[in-house]
Amino acid sequence: MGTRHFVIHFAICALCVTALDSNVWAVTVGHQDRARSLYQVVVSLDGQGNPVLPVSVYKGAKRVQLRAKGGLRVLSTGGGTVSVSLPGPEGVMVTASEHTDGQRDHWVAVARAPANDMMSLRREVQRWKSFGHKVVPRGVGATYGLKGRVLDTRRTVLCLDQPFAEMRSARIKAASLAAKYSRQVFVHVELASPPAGKLTADARAGVTVQADDVMWFEAIEGTLEVTSWGRKGKQSMLLPGRGYVTVGAKGTMVVVNEARIETLLEGVVAAEIFASAPRAALRAQAVAARTDLLAKVGLRHRTDPFSICSDVHCQAYKGAKRLPAKIIEAVKSTRGQVLTGADGRLVDTFYHAVSGGHTENNENAWRMRTHPNLRGVSDLRPGVPNPLANGATQAAVKALLDSPDRSYAAASGRNKRALRWTVKRTPKEIRKHLQKVGVTRPLTGVQVLKRGVSGRAIEIELTQLGGSSIRLWGELRIRRAFRALKSSLFLVTPGPKDRKGVPRWWQFRGAGYGHGVGLDQTGAYGRAKLGQKYREILSAYYRGARLEQLY
């Protein structure tokens, strides 16, 4: 008689065992349909009362291997009511089949504000009514409790009263309204139905586990080792805590790490700042990252089966791989500490690599309400003259770039290539990037129309061959238009022109790396190196914010 192969299927039914043939057995156990709930998960607590958050690790995976030195436990639900233990280090290979795409609604959004800001919302409703458009409110964000404290991240998004089935149609409508009324208009996406499919996990031990839509895994001992094969090739990561694999878009899979926030933060801090940084800088980063994680709950990835992504968009995250003792200490010593504003809400603790000598006001980086704790401040050392003190004019920016860098970031001795930089971009190099913002002909002129308090360009005018021009708003859009500039704190100079009057290249001389809002990570390094404590560092970059022990 040959070796028996077991097929275990987690489905929505009672426990049953069926003999398929002499060598194959199928075991079907109770499996709650939690696929939709994955898109609504906020913050949960584990058995010891520690806050837990789902963070994406890999998206677009075609195959996923999971293993652990002490063996795996495959769970029927996130609660682990029924589980299958697979001893040994071999692990399982997970694939997806019988895929059905999910459906999304694409709303044209004209405004957004905190849910309790009724004055701003009424004003926008009346504004768009005067334009002849009916708008309806859509809710995002969440309320959740931690250790007796209720946290509220809810926002109201005002949208035109009918959604589009396709993103392209919604974008065209949004662009039309933005151009007509000179207002910020964007696309707000909501999940109508999640993708579905069957997941199969094959183990070398002769066991196959199957489940509809989602499957949970945890290491019997230690950490999970996850390897993904997908659009970015082969990638591997060690994960703390529990993870799940769920059906994603176009027949692919999504891998999510479900772990304690404090454990996740160890990986986030390791990915965000130099491990060699002084302890005060690491602690400041830990508090900022913790606050950011909790403040973003329910606001991002509303159509994804996780709360936070592991890209720079949310939080850079590298799992549990080779974490220095200093990183772990920084997280543990600040456990549960967050920053709150005067209204008691969590501060949106943005951070960036290098400010360039001055941080930026939040409303200049993104079209959002002015935040009192996110004011741009000088990051030059005491006694150093600030060229931007009387305004970020063209001449003031030139004076900043011409002067020796005496910022706190420069005092760190790190990230030197981001302190001051010069790059050239040829028309060929930037053609496809400019096309994305509506430029269809070669550029003959680039003019900065408006700068933020840090000197960053926040509105520019692009003149095309033939004389037509396009205005571009937003520091990130500006950076991307010229093929990923380090920041929009720059002076631009055209090179020699060809016979048609088109510059052969554009030179950008600039400073800083990133949007410039909130904590300057390299500046925090320099401040700590010069003796500042983490509370001082946080107070410098988030003016007026209060450090609070949340749990």
C-alpha positions as CSV (number, residue, x, y, z in Angstrom):
1,M,0.0,0.0,0.0
2,G,1.4,3.4,-1.0
3,T,2.0,6.5,1.2
4,R,-1.2,8.2,2.0
5,H,-1.7,11.9,1.0
6,F,-4.0,14.0,3.1
7,V,-6.1,16.8,1.6
8,I,-7.5,19.1,4.3
9,H,-10.1,21.7,3.2
10,F,-11.2,24.5,5.4
11,A,-14.7,25.3,4.3
12,I,-18.0,26.6,5.8
13,C,-19.5,23.4,7.0
14,A,-19.3,20.9,9.9
15,L,-16.3,18.6,10.4
16,C,-16.3,15.6,8.0
17,V,-13.9,13.1,6.7
18,T,-14.2,11.6,3.2
19,A,-12.1,8.8,1.6
20,L,-11.4,9.9,-2.0
21,D,-9.4,6.7,-2.7
22,S,-7.1,4.4,-0.9
23,N,-4.3,6.9,-0.8
24,V,-6.0,10.3,-0.6
25,W,-8.1,11.5,2.3
26,A,-10.0,14.8,2.4
27,V,-10.8,16.4,5.8
28,T,-13.2,19.3,5.8
29,V,-13.4,21.5,8.9
30,G,-15.4,24.5,9.9
31,H,-14.0,27.7,8.2
32,Q,-15.6,31.0,8.8
33,D,-15.8,33.3,5.8
34,R,-13.6,36.1,6.9
35,A,-12.5,37.4,3.5
36,R,-14.6,40.5,3.6
37,S,-13.7,41.2,7.2
38,L,-10.0,41.5,6.2
39,Y,-10.9,44.7,4.4
40,Q,-12.5,46.1,7.6
41,V,-9.8,45.1,10.1
42,V,-8.5,47.9,12.2
43,V,-6.6,47.2,15.5
44,S,-7.2,44.1,17.5
45,L,-5.7,42.7,20.7
46,D,-4.0,39.4,21.2
47,G,-4.5,37.0,24.1
48,Q,-2.1,39.1,26.3
49,G,-3.8,42.4,25.5
50,N,-1.1,43.6,23.1
51,P,-2.4,45.7,20.1
52,V,-2.1,43.9,16.8
53,L,-2.2,45.3,13.2
54,P,-2.2,43.6,9.8
55,V,0.7,44.9,7.5
56,S,1.2,43.8,3.9
57,V,4.4,42.1,3.1
58,Y,4.0,41.0,-0.5
59,K,1.4,41.9,-3.2
60,G,1.1,40.3,-6.6
61,A,2.5,37.0,-5.5
62,K,2.1,34.0,-7.8
63,R,3.6,31.5,-5.4
64,V,4.3,31.8,-1.7
65,Q,6.4,29.5,0.4
66,L,6.1,29.6,4.2
67,R,8.2,27.7,6.6
68,A,9.7,27.8,10.2
69,K,12.5,25.8,11.8
70,G,10.2,24.3,14.4
71,G,7.3,23.7,12.0
72,L,4.1,25.5,10.9
73,R,0.6,25.7,12.2
74,V,-2.1,26.3,9.6
75,L,-5.2,27.9,11.0
76,S,-8.8,27.7,9.8
77,T,-9.5,31.2,11.0
78,G,-7.5,34.0,12.4
79,G,-8.7,32.9,15.9
80,G,-7.1,29.5,15.4
81,T,-10.3,27.5,16.3
82,V,-9.1,24.6,14.2
83,S,-5.5,24.1,13.1
84,V,-3.2,21.7,11.4
85,S,0.4,21.3,12.7
86,L,3.1,20.5,10.1
87,P,6.3,19.6,11.9
88,G,9.7,20.1,10.4
89,P,11.4,23.0,8.5
90,E,10.1,22.1,5.0
91,G,7.0,24.3,5.2
92,V,4.3,24.7,2.5
93,M,4.0,26.1,-1.0
94,V,0.8,28.1,-1.5
95,T,-0.9,28.7,-4.9
96,A,-4.3,30.3,-5.9
97,S,-6.9,29.0,-8.4
98,E,-10.5,29.5,-9.4
99,H,-10.0,33.3,-9.1
100,T,-12.8,35.9,-9.3
101,D,-11.9,39.5,-9.5
102,G,-13.4,41.9,-6.9
103,Q,-15.4,45.0,-7.8
104,R,-14.6,48.6,-6.8
105,D,-16.6,51.9,-7.0
106,H,-14.7,55.0,-8.1
107,W,-16.1,58.2,-6.6
108,V,-15.1,61.7,-7.8
109,A,-14.2,63.4,-4.5
110,V,-14.2,67.2,-4.2
111,A,-13.3,67.7,-0.5
112,R,-12.4,65.9,2.7
113,A,-12.2,66.8,6.4
114,P,-12.3,65.3,9.8
115,A,-15.7,63.8,10.5
116,N,-16.3,66.4,13.3
117,D,-15.4,69.4,11.2
118,M,-18.9,70.2,10.2
119,M,-18.2,73.9,9.4
120,S,-15.7,73.0,6.6
121,L,-17.9,70.2,5.3
122,R,-21.0,72.5,5.1
123,R,-19.0,75.2,3.3
124,E,-17.8,72.7,0.7
125,V,-21.3,71.3,0.2
126,Q,-22.6,74.8,-0.5
127,R,-19.6,75.7,-2.7
128,W,-20.3,72.7,-5.0
129,K,-24.0,73.3,-4.9
130,S,-23.3,76.7,-6.3
131,F,-21.3,75.1,-9.1
132,G,-24.4,73.0,-9.9
133,H,-23.2,69.7,-8.5
134,K,-24.8,67.5,-5.8
135,V,-22.3,65.9,-3.4
136,V,-22.8,63.2,-0.9
137,P,-20.7,62.2,2.1
138,R,-18.7,59.0,2.2
139,G,-17.0,57.9,5.4
140,V,-13.4,56.6,5.9
141,G,-11.3,55.9,8.9
142,A,-12.3,54.2,12.1
143,T,-12.9,54.5,15.9
144,Y,-11.2,51.9,18.0
145,G,-10.3,51.5,21.7
146,L,-6.9,50.8,23.4
147,K,-6.6,50.4,27.1
148,G,-9.8,52.4,27.8
149,R,-8.9,55.2,25.3
150,V,-11.1,55.7,22.2
151,L,-9.2,56.8,19.2
152,D,-10.9,58.4,16.2
153,T,-9.3,58.6,12.7
154,R,-12.6,59.1,10.9
155,R,-12.8,61.5,7.9
156,T,-15.7,62.5,5.7
157,V,-15.1,62.6,1.9
158,L,-17.5,64.6,-0.2
159,C,-18.2,63.0,-3.6
160,L,-20.4,63.5,-6.6
161,D,-23.5,61.5,-6.1
162,Q,-22.8,58.7,-8.5
163,P,-19.7,56.5,-8.7
164,F,-17.9,55.2,-11.8
165,A,-17.2,51.5,-12.4
166,E,-13.8,52.3,-14.0
167,M,-10.9,54.3,-12.6
168,R,-10.1,55.9,-16.0
169,S,-13.6,57.5,-16.3
170,A,-13.4,58.8,-12.8
171,R,-10.0,60.3,-13.4
172,I,-11.2,62.1,-16.5
173,K,-14.1,63.6,-14.7
174,A,-11.9,64.6,-11.8
175,A,-9.4,66.3,-14.1
176,S,-12.2,68.1,-15.9
177,L,-13.7,69.5,-12.7
178,A,-10.3,70.5,-11.3
179,A,-9.4,72.4,-14.4
180,K,-12.8,74.1,-14.6
181,Y,-13.0,75.2,-11.0
182,S,-9.3,75.4,-10.0
183,R,-10.0,73.1,-7.1
184,Q,-8.5,69.9,-5.8
185,V,-10.5,67.0,-7.1
186,F,-9.5,63.4,-6.7
187,V,-10.8,59.8,-7.0
188,H,-12.0,58.0,-3.8
189,V,-12.2,54.2,-4.2
190,E,-14.4,51.9,-2.2
191,L,-14.6,48.1,-2.3
192,A,-17.9,46.8,-3.6
193,S,-16.9,43.1,-3.4
194,P,-13.6,41.4,-2.6
195,P,-11.7,39.1,-4.9
196,A,-12.3,35.3,-4.3
197,G,-10.6,32.1,-5.1
198,K,-9.2,28.8,-3.7
199,L,-5.9,28.6,-1.9
200,T,-3.9,25.4,-1.8
201,A,-1.0,24.8,0.5
202,D,1.1,21.7,-0.4
203,A,3.5,20.3,2.1
204,R,6.3,17.8,1.4
205,A,5.0,15.7,4.3
206,G,2.2,14.5,2.0
207,V,-0.5,16.9,3.3
208,T,-2.4,19.4,1.2
209,V,-4.5,22.1,2.9
210,Q,-7.1,24.0,1.0
211,A,-9.2,27.0,1.9
212,D,-11.5,29.5,0.3
213,D,-10.1,33.1,0.0
214,V,-7.8,33.2,3.0
215,M,-5.4,31.0,5.0
216,W,-3.6,31.8,8.3
217,F,-0.1,30.6,9.3
218,E,2.0,30.8,12.4
219,A,5.3,29.3,13.4
220,I,5.1,26.7,16.1
221,E,8.3,28.2,17.5
222,G,10.2,31.3,16.4
223,T,9.5,33.3,13.2
224,L,7.9,32.7,9.9
225,E,10.2,32.6,6.8
226,V,8.2,33.8,3.8
227,T,9.3,33.7,0.2
228,S,7.3,35.2,-2.6
229,W,7.6,34.8,-6.4
230,G,5.8,37.6,-8.2
231,R,6.1,40.8,-10.2
232,K,9.3,41.8,-8.3
233,G,10.9,38.4,-8.7
234,K,11.9,36.3,-5.7
235,Q,11.8,38.0,-2.3
236,S,12.2,36.6,1.2
237,M,11.5,38.0,4.7
238,L,11.4,36.8,8.3
239,L,8.1,37.7,10.0
240,P,7.2,37.9,13.7
241,G,3.8,36.7,14.8
242,R,1.1,35.4,12.6
243,G,0.5,35.8,8.9
244,Y,-2.1,35.1,6.3
245,V,-2.2,34.6,2.6
246,T,-5.3,35.9,0.8
247,V,-6.5,36.1,-2.8
248,G,-5.5,39.3,-4.5
249,A,-6.0,40.9,-7.9
250,K,-5.7,39.1,-11.2
251,G,-5.2,35.7,-9.7
252,T,-2.3,36.7,-7.5
253,M,-2.0,36.5,-3.7
254,V,-1.3,39.0,-0.9
255,V,0.9,38.1,2.1
256,V,0.1,39.9,5.3
257,N,1.9,39.9,8.7
258,E,-0.4,40.0,11.6
259,A,1.8,40.9,14.6
260,R,2.0,43.0,17.7
261,I,2.4,46.7,16.9
262,E,5.5,46.9,19.2
263,T,7.1,44.0,17.3
264,L,6.2,45.5,13.9
265,L,7.8,48.8,15.1
266,E,11.1,47.1,15.6
267,G,11.2,46.3,11.9
268,V,9.8,49.7,10.9
269,V,12.5,51.6,12.9
270,A,15.2,49.4,11.5
271,A,14.0,50.2,8.0
272,E,13.5,53.9,8.5
273,I,16.7,55.2,10.2
274,F,20.3,54.3,10.5
275,A,20.9,51.7,13.2
276,S,24.0,53.5,14.1
277,A,22.0,56.6,15.2
278,P,22.2,57.6,18.8
279,R,19.6,56.2,21.1
280,A,17.6,59.5,21.4
281,A,17.2,59.6,17.6
282,L,16.0,55.9,17.5
283,R,13.5,56.6,20.3
284,A,12.2,59.7,18.5
285,Q,11.7,57.6,15.4
286,A,10.0,54.9,17.4
287,V,7.4,57.3,18.8
288,A,6.8,58.9,15.4
289,A,6.4,55.6,13.7
290,R,4.0,54.2,16.4
291,T,1.9,57.4,16.2
292,D,1.8,57.2,12.4
293,L,0.8,53.5,12.4
294,L,-2.2,54.2,14.7
295,A,-3.2,57.5,13.0
296,K,-3.4,55.8,9.6
297,V,-5.7,53.0,10.7
298,G,-8.7,53.0,8.4
299,L,-7.5,55.8,6.2
300,R,-5.3,54.0,3.7
301,H,-5.7,50.8,1.8
302,R,-9.5,50.8,2.2
303,T,-9.8,48.4,-0.7
304,D,-6.9,46.1,0.4
305,P,-7.0,43.2,2.9
306,F,-4.7,44.9,5.3
307,S,-4.4,48.2,7.2
308,I,-0.9,49.3,6.5
309,C,1.5,48.6,3.6
310,S,5.3,48.0,4.0
311,D,6.3,50.5,1.3
312,V,7.3,54.1,2.0
313,H,3.7,55.1,1.3
314,C,2.9,54.0,4.8
315,Q,5.8,52.5,6.7
316,A,9.0,51.0,5.4
317,Y,9.1,47.5,7.0
318,K,11.6,44.7,6.8
319,G,10.1,42.1,9.2
320,A,12.2,40.5,11.9
321,K,15.5,40.2,10.0
322,R,18.7,41.0,11.9
323,L,17.4,43.7,14.3
324,P,20.2,45.4,16.3
325,A,19.8,45.5,20.1
326,K,19.7,49.4,19.9
327,I,16.6,49.2,17.7
328,I,14.8,46.8,20.0
329,E,15.7,49.0,23.0
330,A,14.4,52.1,21.4
331,V,11.0,50.5,20.8
332,K,10.7,48.9,24.3
333,S,11.8,52.0,26.1
334,T,9.1,54.1,24.5
335,R,6.4,51.3,24.5
336,G,2.9,52.7,24.0
337,Q,4.0,56.4,23.7
338,V,2.3,58.5,21.0
339,L,2.0,62.2,20.1
340,T,-1.4,63.9,20.4
341,G,-2.6,67.4,19.5
342,A,-4.6,69.9,21.5
343,D,-7.8,68.2,20.3
344,G,-6.7,64.9,21.7
345,R,-6.4,63.2,18.3
346,L,-3.2,61.5,17.2
347,V,-0.9,63.7,15.3
348,D,-0.2,62.8,11.6
349,T,3.5,62.3,12.4
350,F,5.0,62.6,8.9
351,Y,8.7,62.2,8.6
352,H,11.3,62.3,5.8
353,A,15.0,61.7,5.2
354,V,16.5,65.2,5.0
355,S,14.8,68.6,5.2
356,G,17.6,70.6,3.5
357,G,17.8,73.1,6.4
358,H,14.1,73.9,6.9
359,T,11.0,71.7,7.3
360,E,7.7,72.3,5.5
361,N,4.1,73.2,6.4
362,N,1.9,70.2,5.8
363,E,-0.6,72.1,3.6
364,N,2.2,73.0,1.2
365,A,3.1,69.3,0.7
366,W,-0.5,68.0,0.3
367,R,-3.9,69.7,-0.1
368,M,-5.1,69.3,3.5
369,R,-6.1,71.4,6.5
370,T,-3.3,73.3,8.2
371,H,-2.1,71.2,11.1
372,P,-0.8,73.2,14.1
373,N,1.8,70.5,15.0
374,L,3.2,70.3,11.4
375,R,4.6,73.8,11.0
376,G,7.8,74.3,9.0
377,V,10.7,75.2,11.2
378,S,14.4,76.0,10.6
379,D,16.7,73.0,11.2
380,L,19.8,75.1,11.2
381,R,22.0,74.9,14.3
382,P,21.8,77.8,16.9
383,G,23.5,81.0,15.8
384,V,23.4,80.1,12.1
385,P,21.7,82.8,10.0
386,N,18.5,81.5,8.3
387,P,18.3,82.8,4.7
388,L,14.6,81.8,4.6
389,A,13.7,83.8,7.7
390,N,12.0,86.6,5.7
391,G,10.4,84.3,3.1
392,A,11.4,81.6,0.6
393,T,12.1,83.8,-2.4
394,Q,14.2,82.7,-5.3
395,A,17.1,84.8,-3.9
396,A,16.7,83.3,-0.4
397,V,16.8,79.8,-1.8
398,K,19.9,80.6,-3.7
399,A,21.5,82.0,-0.5
400,L,20.6,78.8,1.3
401,L,22.1,76.6,-1.4
402,D,25.2,78.8,-1.7
403,S,26.0,78.8,2.0
404,P,27.8,76.0,3.9
405,D,25.4,73.4,5.3
406,R,25.2,74.0,9.0
407,S,22.0,72.1,9.6
408,Y,21.4,69.4,12.2
409,A,21.4,66.9,9.4
410,A,24.9,67.9,8.4
411,A,26.0,67.5,12.0
412,S,25.1,63.9,11.8
413,G,27.8,63.1,9.3
414,R,25.3,60.8,7.4
415,N,23.3,61.1,4.2
416,K,25.8,63.5,2.7
417,R,24.5,63.1,-0.9
418,A,21.1,64.3,0.2
419,L,22.2,67.4,2.0
420,R,23.2,69.2,-1.3
421,W,22.9,67.8,-4.8
422,T,23.0,68.7,-8.4
423,V,21.5,66.6,-11.3
424,K,20.9,67.1,-15.0
425,R,17.8,65.8,-16.9
426,T,17.7,65.6,-20.7
427,P,14.4,65.9,-22.6
428,K,14.6,62.2,-23.4
429,E,15.0,61.2,-19.8
430,I,12.0,63.1,-18.6
431,R,9.7,62.8,-21.6
432,K,7.5,59.9,-20.3
433,H,7.3,61.5,-16.8
434,L,6.1,64.8,-18.2
435,Q,3.5,63.1,-20.4
436,K,1.8,61.9,-17.3
437,V,1.1,65.5,-16.2
438,G,-0.1,66.6,-19.6
439,V,3.1,67.8,-21.3
440,T,3.0,66.7,-25.0
441,R,5.8,68.8,-26.5
442,P,9.4,69.5,-25.6
443,L,9.9,72.0,-22.7
444,T,11.2,75.4,-23.3
445,G,10.6,76.9,-19.9
446,V,10.3,75.9,-16.2
447,Q,9.2,78.6,-13.8
448,V,8.7,78.2,-10.1
449,L,5.5,80.1,-9.2
450,K,5.2,79.3,-5.5
451,R,7.4,78.0,-2.8
452,G,6.6,76.7,0.7
453,V,8.3,77.9,3.8
454,S,11.2,75.5,3.3
455,G,11.9,76.8,-0.1
456,R,10.3,73.7,-1.8
457,A,8.6,74.4,-5.1
458,I,4.9,73.7,-4.7
459,E,3.6,75.2,-7.9
460,I,5.4,75.5,-11.2
461,E,4.6,76.5,-14.8
462,L,5.9,74.3,-17.7
463,T,6.1,76.0,-21.1
464,Q,6.1,73.8,-24.2
465,L,7.5,74.4,-27.6
466,G,4.9,76.5,-29.3
467,G,4.1,78.6,-26.3
468,S,1.3,76.6,-24.5
469,S,1.9,76.1,-20.8
470,I,0.7,73.8,-17.9
471,R,0.7,74.5,-14.2
472,L,1.7,71.8,-11.9
473,W,0.9,71.8,-8.1
474,G,2.3,69.5,-5.4
475,E,5.9,68.8,-4.4
476,L,5.6,65.1,-5.1
477,R,4.1,65.6,-8.6
478,I,6.9,68.1,-9.3
479,R,9.6,65.7,-8.2
480,R,8.1,62.9,-10.3
481,A,7.7,65.1,-13.4
482,F,11.5,65.4,-13.5
483,R,12.3,61.7,-12.9
484,A,12.4,61.4,-9.2
485,L,14.2,64.4,-7.9
486,K,15.3,64.0,-4.3
487,S,13.2,67.0,-3.3
488,S,11.4,70.0,-4.8
489,L,13.8,72.4,-2.9
490,F,15.8,73.3,-6.0
491,L,16.9,76.0,-8.5
492,V,16.5,75.0,-12.1
493,T,18.7,76.3,-15.0
494,P,18.3,75.5,-18.7
495,G,21.3,74.2,-20.7
496,P,22.3,75.3,-24.2
497,K,19.4,75.3,-26.7
498,D,19.1,73.5,-29.9
499,R,17.9,75.1,-33.2
500,K,14.3,75.0,-32.1
501,G,15.0,76.7,-28.8
502,V,14.7,73.6,-26.7
503,P,17.3,73.2,-23.9
504,R,19.5,70.2,-24.3
505,W,19.2,69.6,-20.6
506,W,17.9,71.1,-17.4
507,Q,20.1,71.4,-14.3
508,F,18.6,71.1,-10.8
509,R,20.6,72.3,-7.9
510,G,18.9,71.4,-4.6
511,A,18.9,70.3,-1.0
512,G,17.1,67.7,1.0
513,Y,15.4,64.4,0.4
514,G,11.7,63.9,0.7
515,H,8.6,66.1,1.3
516,G,10.1,67.9,4.3
517,V,7.1,67.7,6.7
518,G,7.6,66.6,10.3
519,L,10.6,64.9,11.6
520,D,13.9,65.2,9.7
521,Q,15.3,61.7,10.3
522,T,18.9,62.7,9.6
523,G,18.4,65.9,11.5
524,A,17.2,63.8,14.5
525,Y,20.4,61.9,14.2
526,G,22.4,65.1,14.4
527,R,20.4,66.5,17.3
528,A,20.9,63.3,19.3
529,K,24.6,63.3,18.4
530,L,24.8,66.9,19.9
531,G,23.1,65.8,23.1
532,Q,19.4,66.3,22.6
533,K,17.0,63.8,24.3
534,Y,14.2,62.2,22.3
535,R,11.5,64.4,23.9
536,E,13.4,67.5,22.8
537,I,13.8,66.1,19.2
538,L,10.1,65.4,19.0
539,S,9.2,68.8,20.3
540,A,11.5,70.5,17.7
541,Y,9.7,68.8,14.8
542,Y,6.2,68.5,16.1
543,R,5.7,71.9,17.7
544,G,3.0,71.9,20.5
545,A,2.4,68.1,20.3
546,R,2.0,66.2,23.6
547,L,3.8,63.0,24.4
548,E,1.2,60.6,25.8
549,Q,1.4,57.1,27.3
550,L,-1.4,55.3,25.3
551,Y,-0.8,51.8,26.6
